[in-house]
Amino acid sequence: MGGSIYSVRYQAFLKRLRQAREEANLTQVEVAKKLNQPQSYVSRCESGERRVDVVELTDFAMIYKKPLDFFVNFQFEPESSSDTPH
């Protein structure tokens, strides 16, 4: 299991993070104000430049009115090799 922010799973998470903000009809500036952070913080989180921890994710989820599993409940095709550990 890789820890890279560029992993397929993390990229899927980032897509969901942006999607949640867009579905909430909020701009990065509006979210940043609610978090008492600069707009660049939201941008760096959404781009993967800054890793989002579970406490921060909870804050985003509350603002976007989404359950936590919205951000991490995604399906992937099985690996082509059956002996790959998961």
N, C-alpha and C positions, 0 to 999 in steps of 0.2 A: 504494500500500500504506500504510494508516494505521498509526500507532504507538499508537493509543489503547488503554488497558487495557480499554476497553469494546467493542473490536472483537469480532465474532462468533467469530473464531478464538481470541482470548484468553479469552472466556467459555467456549468449549469446553474449553480447557486447564484452566481453573479447575474445571470440572465433573469432569474426569478426576483432578485433584489431590485433590479431596474423595472421589471414588469410590475411589481407590487407598487412602486412609487407612481408609475404611469397610470395604473388602474385606480389609484387614490386621487388622481388628477392633481398631483403636487409637483412643484418644481424642486430642483436640488436646493435652491435658495430657501424655499418654504420649509423643507425638511430640516435644513441646517439651523434655521431659526428655532424650530421646535426642539432640536437637540442642543441648542446653545453652542453650536460649532460653526466654523466658517464653511461656506459652500464647497471649498476645496476638499474638506473632510468627506463629504458625501460623494463627491466626484472620485476621490481616491478609493473609497470603499467600493463603489460601483465598477470601477475599472480594474480592480484587483491589485492596485498599487499598494493598498493598505488592507491587511487581513482583518476580517470582522470576527470578533469573539462572541461568545454566546450571550453575554450581557448586552453588548451593542446590538446584536440581532434581535434580542427581546425588545429593545427600544424602537428599532425600525418596525418590528411587527406590530407593536401597539399603535404607532403613528399610522401605519398603513391598514390597520384593522384586519390583519391576517393572522391565522394560527402559525405557530413556529414550523409546523410540518409543511406548510406551503413552500417554504424556502429550501427544504431538503428532501422532500418526498418525490423523487424522480426515478424513472425506470431506465435501465440500460440493457443493451443486448449482452448476452453472455460472451465472455472472452472466447476466442477461437480455440484456445488450448484448454483442454479439460483439466490439466494438472496445474493450472495457475492458481495460487492461493488467493482467497478473497478476504 
